[in-house]
Amino acid sequence: MDDLILEYQKEKKKKIKTVDINSIISKALLSIIFLLISIILINKNDNIKEFFEKEVLTDSINFIKFNDIYNKYFENITDTYTPEKLVFNESLQYLSMENYLNGKVLNVTDNYMVPSIGSGIIVYLGNKDNLGNTCIVQGVDGVDIWYSNIDTSSLTLYDYVNKGDVLGTTLSNKLYLTLEENNEFIDYETY
């Protein structure tokens, strides 16, 4: 009986790896096809070239719109396996709040699990001056939300996060929160 269970578990792992690899290859090929079609259109049409230069090269790219289009047309083709995800749906809670640089510093408990205050795509993971480890989520509403002084090791660039999903834990009892819309900083309390 134990041999059957072990064999079943091995087969299940093989299936998951195969499906995952097939999904990655499918998504990569679709991305390459999209890129090649875009390059051809840009080179053939001056209006598209002008639009590309204005909207993509001079303004910041809105990954949320691209993600929506991708999901609308291609998600059913490539979405064959979805790994289990930790269920976490909390709102942001803090002890006190103060102004700091272009945003706020929230006093929280040590190793506080930071929830996303909005849905969007992770467009930056790295170190920001005077803020430390930072994750920037480009929200579906067009607002970029900077979460700083958090452990970003479990996050991946360009992943989609839902409102309430855990982003990471704070590295101390401080969470730096900055909100930006159209290259202008906005107040957290107003948001």
Secondary structure, DSSP 4 states (H G I P E B T S, - for coil): -HHHHHHHHHHHHHHHHHHHHHHHHHHHHHHHHHHHHHHHHHHH-HHHHHHHIIIIIISPP-HHHHHHHHHHHHHHHH----------------SEEEEETTEEEEE--TT-EEEPSS-EEEEEEEEETTTEEEEEEEETTS-EEEEESB--TT--TT-EE-TT-EEEEBSSSEEEEEEEETTEEE-TTT-
